[in-house]
Structure formats: structure tokens, C-alpha cells
Amino acid sequence: MKDRVGDVDDFLVALADVADGGTSLDPQVVGQLMGRRRDPVATLTPRERRCSR
């Protein structure tokens, strides 16, 4: 996120939000995470696949 901070005012608002206990999310990072389609079965080992039937 620090590489993409272009507006100091936006950064200061986000900083104040975090200091108050809130959160600040980078829209590009969120977009990438939401765009991923993961198959949870693909991460299982062969043994785990056999046991989950």
C-alpha cells in the first residue's frame, strides 16, 4: 500500500481510522483477493481426499 499512496489527505484519513481502532484496506489488494477462485479440495492430500468421501 505504501507504494500506491498518492493522496496525502486520503492517507491521513486512513491513518486516523487505524489509530482509532478501525481498519484500512487497499482496494487493489481486496480486488485481487476477491477475484481468486480457490478449490479447497485441490489443497487436500490424496489421503485426505480418500477420507472425506
PyMOL Python script that loads the backbone (N, CA, C, O; Angstrom):
from pymol import cmd

cmd.read_pdbstr("""\
ATOM      1  N   MET A   1       0.817  -1.184   0.000  1.00  0.00           N
ATOM      2  CA  MET A   1       0.000   0.000   0.000  1.00  0.00           C
ATOM      3  C   MET A   1       0.864   1.252   0.000  1.00  0.00           C
ATOM      4  O   MET A   1       0.513   2.243  -0.641  1.00  0.00           O
ATOM      5  N   LYS A   2       1.969   1.225   0.697  1.00  0.00           N
ATOM      6  CA  LYS A   2       2.789   2.428   0.792  1.00  0.00           C
ATOM      7  C   LYS A   2       3.294   2.884  -0.574  1.00  0.00           C
ATOM      8  O   LYS A   2       3.566   4.069  -0.769  1.00  0.00           O
ATOM      9  N   ASP A   3       3.423   1.951  -1.523  1.00  0.00           N
ATOM     10  CA  ASP A   3       3.869   2.322  -2.860  1.00  0.00           C
ATOM     11  C   ASP A   3       2.776   3.013  -3.663  1.00  0.00           C
ATOM     12  O   ASP A   3       3.069   3.679  -4.656  1.00  0.00           O
ATOM     13  N   ARG A   4       1.531   2.865  -3.254  1.00  0.00           N
ATOM     14  CA  ARG A   4       0.430   3.423  -4.031  1.00  0.00           C
ATOM     15  C   ARG A   4      -0.267   4.596  -3.350  1.00  0.00           C
ATOM     16  O   ARG A   4      -1.324   5.036  -3.804  1.00  0.00           O
ATOM     17  N   VAL A   5       0.308   5.100  -2.277  1.00  0.00           N
ATOM     18  CA  VAL A   5      -0.313   6.251  -1.608  1.00  0.00           C
ATOM     19  C   VAL A   5      -0.021   7.475  -2.465  1.00  0.00           C
ATOM     20  O   VAL A   5       1.112   7.950  -2.538  1.00  0.00           O
ATOM     21  N   GLY A   6      -1.071   7.972  -3.111  1.00  0.00           N
ATOM     22  CA  GLY A   6      -0.885   9.125  -3.980  1.00  0.00           C
ATOM     23  C   GLY A   6      -1.465  10.395  -3.396  1.00  0.00           C
ATOM     24  O   GLY A   6      -1.050  11.493  -3.765  1.00  0.00           O
ATOM     25  N   ASP A   7      -2.404  10.263  -2.503  1.00  0.00           N
ATOM     26  CA  ASP A   7      -3.068  11.420  -1.930  1.00  0.00           C
ATOM     27  C   ASP A   7      -2.790  11.435  -0.428  1.00  0.00           C
ATOM     28  O   ASP A   7      -3.256  10.569   0.313  1.00  0.00           O
ATOM     29  N   VAL A   8      -2.032  12.424   0.000  1.00  0.00           N
ATOM     30  CA  VAL A   8      -1.639  12.507   1.405  1.00  0.00           C
ATOM     31  C   VAL A   8      -2.866  12.637   2.300  1.00  0.00           C
ATOM     32  O   VAL A   8      -2.895  12.064   3.390  1.00  0.00           O
ATOM     33  N   ASP A   9      -3.883  13.384   1.857  1.00  0.00           N
ATOM     34  CA  ASP A   9      -5.091  13.544   2.672  1.00  0.00           C
ATOM     35  C   ASP A   9      -5.791  12.200   2.895  1.00  0.00           C
ATOM     36  O   ASP A   9      -6.235  11.907   4.005  1.00  0.00           O
ATOM     37  N   ASP A  10      -5.891  11.381   1.835  1.00  0.00           N
ATOM     38  CA  ASP A  10      -6.500  10.047   1.972  1.00  0.00           C
ATOM     39  C   ASP A  10      -5.695   9.187   2.945  1.00  0.00           C
ATOM     40  O   ASP A  10      -6.260   8.458   3.760  1.00  0.00           O
ATOM     41  N   PHE A  11      -4.364   9.284   2.846  1.00  0.00           N
ATOM     42  CA  PHE A  11      -3.511   8.522   3.743  1.00  0.00           C
ATOM     43  C   PHE A  11      -3.722   8.938   5.194  1.00  0.00           C
ATOM     44  O   PHE A  11      -3.788   8.092   6.086  1.00  0.00           O
ATOM     45  N   LEU A  12      -3.827  10.233   5.424  1.00  0.00           N
ATOM     46  CA  LEU A  12      -4.004  10.721   6.799  1.00  0.00           C
ATOM     47  C   LEU A  12      -5.360  10.304   7.364  1.00  0.00           C
ATOM     48  O   LEU A  12      -5.469  10.015   8.555  1.00  0.00           O
ATOM     49  N   VAL A  13      -6.382  10.270   6.531  1.00  0.00           N
ATOM     50  CA  VAL A  13      -7.696   9.794   6.978  1.00  0.00           C
ATOM     51  C   VAL A  13      -7.604   8.321   7.354  1.00  0.00           C
ATOM     52  O   VAL A  13      -8.113   7.907   8.396  1.00  0.00           O
ATOM     53  N   ALA A  14      -6.951   7.530   6.502  1.00  0.00           N
ATOM     54  CA  ALA A  14      -6.793   6.104   6.791  1.00  0.00           C
ATOM     55  C   ALA A  14      -5.978   5.903   8.063  1.00  0.00           C
ATOM     56  O   ALA A  14      -6.301   5.038   8.878  1.00  0.00           O
ATOM     57  N   LEU A  15      -4.942   6.684   8.234  1.00  0.00           N
ATOM     58  CA  LEU A  15      -4.108   6.595   9.432  1.00  0.00           C
ATOM     59  C   LEU A  15      -4.922   6.914  10.680  1.00  0.00           C
ATOM     60  O   LEU A  15      -4.802   6.221  11.690  1.00  0.00           O
ATOM     61  N   ALA A  16      -5.739   7.944  10.622  1.00  0.00           N
ATOM     62  CA  ALA A  16      -6.580   8.309  11.764  1.00  0.00           C
ATOM     63  C   ALA A  16      -7.584   7.198  12.067  1.00  0.00           C
ATOM     64  O   ALA A  16      -7.840   6.891  13.232  1.00  0.00           O
ATOM     65  N   ASP A  17      -8.155   6.594  11.015  1.00  0.00           N
ATOM     66  CA  ASP A  17      -9.091   5.478  11.214  1.00  0.00           C
ATOM     67  C   ASP A  17      -8.426   4.324  11.951  1.00  0.00           C
ATOM     68  O   ASP A  17      -8.999   3.762  12.885  1.00  0.00           O
ATOM     69  N   VAL A  18      -7.226   3.976  11.533  1.00  0.00           N
ATOM     70  CA  VAL A  18      -6.496   2.874  12.162  1.00  0.00           C
ATOM     71  C   VAL A  18      -6.130   3.240  13.606  1.00  0.00           C
ATOM     72  O   VAL A  18      -6.229   2.403  14.502  1.00  0.00           O
ATOM     73  N   ALA A  19      -5.715   4.470  13.826  1.00  0.00           N
ATOM     74  CA  ALA A  19      -5.357   4.909  15.172  1.00  0.00           C
ATOM     75  C   ALA A  19      -6.563   4.860  16.112  1.00  0.00           C
ATOM     76  O   ALA A  19      -6.416   4.682  17.321  1.00  0.00           O
ATOM     77  N   ASP A  20      -7.749   5.021  15.538  1.00  0.00           N
ATOM     78  CA  ASP A  20      -8.984   4.951  16.338  1.00  0.00           C
ATOM     79  C   ASP A  20      -9.505   3.532  16.497  1.00  0.00           C
ATOM     80  O   ASP A  20     -10.590   3.321  17.040  1.00  0.00           O
ATOM     81  N   GLY A  21      -8.739   2.567  16.028  1.00  0.00           N
ATOM     82  CA  GLY A  21      -9.140   1.167  16.177  1.00  0.00           C
ATOM     83  C   GLY A  21      -9.829   0.584  14.959  1.00  0.00           C
ATOM     84  O   GLY A  21     -10.277  -0.562  14.991  1.00  0.00           O
ATOM     85  N   GLY A  22      -9.919   1.352  13.889  1.00  0.00           N
ATOM     86  CA  GLY A  22     -10.559   0.867  12.667  1.00  0.00           C
ATOM     87  C   GLY A  22      -9.576   0.141  11.774  1.00  0.00           C
ATOM     88  O   GLY A  22      -8.496  -0.263  12.207  1.00  0.00           O
ATOM     89  N   THR A  23      -9.963  -0.015  10.533  1.00  0.00           N
ATOM     90  CA  THR A  23      -9.107  -0.686   9.560  1.00  0.00           C
ATOM     91  C   THR A  23      -9.027   0.143   8.292  1.00  0.00           C
ATOM     92  O   THR A  23      -9.848   1.028   8.050  1.00  0.00           O
ATOM     93  N   SER A  24      -8.034  -0.160   7.500  1.00  0.00           N
ATOM     94  CA  SER A  24      -7.870   0.470   6.198  1.00  0.00           C
ATOM     95  C   SER A  24      -7.433  -0.610   5.233  1.00  0.00           C
ATOM     96  O   SER A  24      -6.416  -1.270   5.445  1.00  0.00           O
ATOM     97  N   LEU A  25      -8.199  -0.788   4.177  1.00  0.00           N
ATOM     98  CA  LEU A  25      -7.895  -1.833   3.206  1.00  0.00           C
ATOM     99  C   LEU A  25      -7.567  -1.221   1.858  1.00  0.00           C
ATOM    100  O   LEU A  25      -8.220  -0.275   1.417  1.00  0.00           O
ATOM    101  N   ASP A  26      -6.561  -1.764   1.215  1.00  0.00           N
ATOM    102  CA  ASP A  26      -6.171  -1.322  -0.112  1.00  0.00           C
ATOM    103  C   ASP A  26      -7.148  -1.917  -1.122  1.00  0.00           C
ATOM    104  O   ASP A  26      -7.248  -3.140  -1.218  1.00  0.00           O
ATOM    105  N   PRO A  27      -7.868  -1.093  -1.875  1.00  0.00           N
ATOM    106  CA  PRO A  27      -8.861  -1.611  -2.816  1.00  0.00           C
ATOM    107  C   PRO A  27      -8.277  -2.571  -3.858  1.00  0.00           C
ATOM    108  O   PRO A  27      -8.945  -3.523  -4.261  1.00  0.00           O
ATOM    109  N   GLN A  28      -7.050  -2.332  -4.290  1.00  0.00           N
ATOM    110  CA  GLN A  28      -6.444  -3.231  -5.277  1.00  0.00           C
ATOM    111  C   GLN A  28      -6.165  -4.607  -4.676  1.00  0.00           C
ATOM    112  O   GLN A  28      -6.368  -5.626  -5.335  1.00  0.00           O
ATOM    113  N   VAL A  29      -5.707  -4.638  -3.447  1.00  0.00           N
ATOM    114  CA  VAL A  29      -5.434  -5.919  -2.784  1.00  0.00           C
ATOM    115  C   VAL A  29      -6.738  -6.668  -2.560  1.00  0.00           C
ATOM    116  O   VAL A  29      -6.813  -7.871  -2.808  1.00  0.00           O
ATOM    117  N   VAL A  30      -7.759  -5.974  -2.097  1.00  0.00           N
ATOM    118  CA  VAL A  30      -9.061  -6.610  -1.881  1.00  0.00           C
ATOM    119  C   VAL A  30      -9.599  -7.159  -3.199  1.00  0.00           C
ATOM    120  O   VAL A  30     -10.126  -8.271  -3.241  1.00  0.00           O
ATOM    121  N   GLY A  31      -9.470  -6.392  -4.265  1.00  0.00           N
ATOM    122  CA  GLY A  31      -9.934  -6.847  -5.570  1.00  0.00           C
ATOM    123  C   GLY A  31      -9.231  -8.112  -6.027  1.00  0.00           C
ATOM    124  O   GLY A  31      -9.866  -9.008  -6.585  1.00  0.00           O
ATOM    125  N   GLN A  32      -7.941  -8.194  -5.798  1.00  0.00           N
ATOM    126  CA  GLN A  32      -7.202  -9.393  -6.174  1.00  0.00           C
ATOM    127  C   GLN A  32      -7.630 -10.590  -5.341  1.00  0.00           C
ATOM    128  O   GLN A  32      -7.783 -11.692  -5.866  1.00  0.00           O
ATOM    129  N   LEU A  33      -7.821 -10.379  -4.053  1.00  0.00           N
ATOM    130  CA  LEU A  33      -8.235 -11.479  -3.183  1.00  0.00           C
ATOM    131  C   LEU A  33      -9.632 -11.976  -3.533  1.00  0.00           C
ATOM    132  O   LEU A  33      -9.881 -13.182  -3.540  1.00  0.00           O
ATOM    133  N   MET A  34     -10.526 -11.068  -3.819  1.00  0.00           N
ATOM    134  CA  MET A  34     -11.902 -11.453  -4.137  1.00  0.00           C
ATOM    135  C   MET A  34     -11.993 -12.094  -5.519  1.00  0.00           C
ATOM    136  O   MET A  34     -12.909 -12.874  -5.782  1.00  0.00           O
ATOM    137  N   GLY A  35     -11.062 -11.772  -6.390  1.00  0.00           N
ATOM    138  CA  GLY A  35     -11.087 -12.313  -7.738  1.00  0.00           C
ATOM    139  C   GLY A  35     -10.537 -13.724  -7.839  1.00  0.00           C
ATOM    140  O   GLY A  35     -10.748 -14.403  -8.844  1.00  0.00           O
ATOM    141  N   ARG A  36      -9.850 -14.161  -6.833  1.00  0.00           N
ATOM    142  CA  ARG A  36      -9.279 -15.519  -6.854  1.00  0.00           C
ATOM    143  C   ARG A  36     -10.360 -16.553  -6.627  1.00  0.00           C
ATOM    144  O   ARG A  36     -11.233 -16.396  -5.774  1.00  0.00           O
ATOM    145  N   ARG A  37     -10.283 -17.584  -7.391  1.00  0.00           N
ATOM    146  CA  ARG A  37     -11.198 -18.705  -7.178  1.00  0.00           C
ATOM    147  C   ARG A  37     -10.344 -19.885  -6.748  1.00  0.00           C
ATOM    148  O   ARG A  37      -9.513 -20.391  -7.503  1.00  0.00           O
ATOM    149  N   ARG A  38     -10.571 -20.299  -5.530  1.00  0.00           N
ATOM    150  CA  ARG A  38      -9.769 -21.398  -4.999  1.00  0.00           C
ATOM    151  C   ARG A  38     -10.641 -22.626  -4.853  1.00  0.00           C
ATOM    152  O   ARG A  38     -11.807 -22.550  -4.465  1.00  0.00           O
ATOM    153  N   ASP A  39     -10.049 -23.745  -5.170  1.00  0.00           N
ATOM    154  CA  ASP A  39     -10.715 -25.029  -4.992  1.00  0.00           C
ATOM    155  C   ASP A  39     -10.151 -25.647  -3.725  1.00  0.00           C
ATOM    156  O   ASP A  39      -9.013 -26.119  -3.728  1.00  0.00           O
ATOM    157  N   PRO A  40     -10.922 -25.657  -2.634  1.00  0.00           N
ATOM    158  CA  PRO A  40     -10.390 -26.176  -1.369  1.00  0.00           C
ATOM    159  C   PRO A  40      -9.990 -27.639  -1.451  1.00  0.00           C
ATOM    160  O   PRO A  40      -9.104 -28.071  -0.715  1.00  0.00           O
ATOM    161  N   VAL A  41     -10.613 -28.403  -2.319  1.00  0.00           N
ATOM    162  CA  VAL A  41     -10.271 -29.823  -2.457  1.00  0.00           C
ATOM    163  C   VAL A  41      -8.880 -29.971  -3.068  1.00  0.00           C
ATOM    164  O   VAL A  41      -8.187 -30.950  -2.792  1.00  0.00           O
ATOM    165  N   ALA A  42      -8.470 -29.023  -3.884  1.00  0.00           N
ATOM    166  CA  ALA A  42      -7.167 -29.109  -4.539  1.00  0.00           C
ATOM    167  C   ALA A  42      -6.016 -29.056  -3.537  1.00  0.00           C
ATOM    168  O   ALA A  42      -4.913 -29.509  -3.843  1.00  0.00           O
ATOM    169  N   THR A  43      -6.252 -28.517  -2.360  1.00  0.00           N
ATOM    170  CA  THR A  43      -5.187 -28.424  -1.363  1.00  0.00           C
ATOM    171  C   THR A  43      -5.088 -29.666  -0.487  1.00  0.00           C
ATOM    172  O   THR A  43      -4.162 -29.787   0.314  1.00  0.00           O
ATOM    173  N   LEU A  44      -6.030 -30.585  -0.632  1.00  0.00           N
ATOM    174  CA  LEU A  44      -6.003 -31.805   0.181  1.00  0.00           C
ATOM    175  C   LEU A  44      -4.967 -32.789  -0.336  1.00  0.00           C
ATOM    176  O   LEU A  44      -4.684 -32.847  -1.533  1.00  0.00           O
ATOM    177  N   THR A  45      -4.412 -33.551   0.576  1.00  0.00           N
ATOM    178  CA  THR A  45      -3.516 -34.631   0.182  1.00  0.00           C
ATOM    179  C   THR A  45      -4.374 -35.788  -0.336  1.00  0.00           C
ATOM    180  O   THR A  45      -5.576 -35.824  -0.072  1.00  0.00           O
ATOM    181  N   PRO A  46      -3.779 -36.731  -1.067  1.00  0.00           N
ATOM    182  CA  PRO A  46      -4.556 -37.881  -1.539  1.00  0.00           C
ATOM    183  C   PRO A  46      -5.254 -38.623  -0.398  1.00  0.00           C
ATOM    184  O   PRO A  46      -6.395 -39.061  -0.546  1.00  0.00           O
ATOM    185  N   ARG A  47      -4.573 -38.762   0.729  1.00  0.00           N
ATOM    186  CA  ARG A  47      -5.194 -39.454   1.864  1.00  0.00           C
ATOM    187  C   ARG A  47      -6.407 -38.676   2.389  1.00  0.00           C
ATOM    188  O   ARG A  47      -7.444 -39.262   2.697  1.00  0.00           O
ATOM    189  N   GLU A  48      -6.265 -37.365   2.486  1.00  0.00           N
ATOM    190  CA  GLU A  48      -7.387 -36.548   2.952  1.00  0.00           C
ATOM    191  C   GLU A  48      -8.571 -36.648   1.985  1.00  0.00           C
ATOM    192  O   GLU A  48      -9.728 -36.656   2.407  1.00  0.00           O
ATOM    193  N   ARG A  49      -8.276 -36.722   0.714  1.00  0.00           N
ATOM    194  CA  ARG A  49      -9.361 -36.873  -0.279  1.00  0.00           C
ATOM    195  C   ARG A  49     -10.092 -38.190  -0.085  1.00  0.00           C
ATOM    196  O   ARG A  49     -11.319 -38.239  -0.182  1.00  0.00           O
ATOM    197  N   ARG A  50      -9.352 -39.260   0.187  1.00  0.00           N
ATOM    198  CA  ARG A  50      -9.982 -40.571   0.396  1.00  0.00           C
ATOM    199  C   ARG A  50     -10.858 -40.565   1.637  1.00  0.00           C
ATOM    200  O   ARG A  50     -11.943 -41.148   1.633  1.00  0.00           O
ATOM    201  N   CYS A  51     -10.403 -39.917   2.695  1.00  0.00           N
ATOM    202  CA  CYS A  51     -11.139 -39.916   3.960  1.00  0.00           C
ATOM    203  C   CYS A  51     -12.355 -39.008   3.956  1.00  0.00           C
ATOM    204  O   CYS A  51     -13.238 -39.149   4.801  1.00  0.00           O
ATOM    205  N   SER A  52     -12.408 -38.083   3.019  1.00  0.00           N
ATOM    206  CA  SER A  52     -13.504 -37.120   3.035  1.00  0.00           C
ATOM    207  C   SER A  52     -14.728 -37.609   2.250  1.00  0.00           C
ATOM    208  O   SER A  52     -15.733 -36.903   2.167  1.00  0.00           O
ATOM    209  N   ARG A  53     -14.646 -38.769   1.696  1.00  0.00           N
ATOM    210  CA  ARG A  53     -15.779 -39.287   0.904  1.00  0.00           C
ATOM    211  C   ARG A  53     -16.880 -39.815   1.772  1.00  0.00           C
ATOM    212  O   ARG A  53     -17.898 -40.284   1.263  1.00  0.00           O
TER     213      ARG A  53
END
""", "prot")
cmd.dss("prot")
cmd.show_as("cartoon", "prot")
cmd.util.cbc("prot")
cmd.orient("prot")
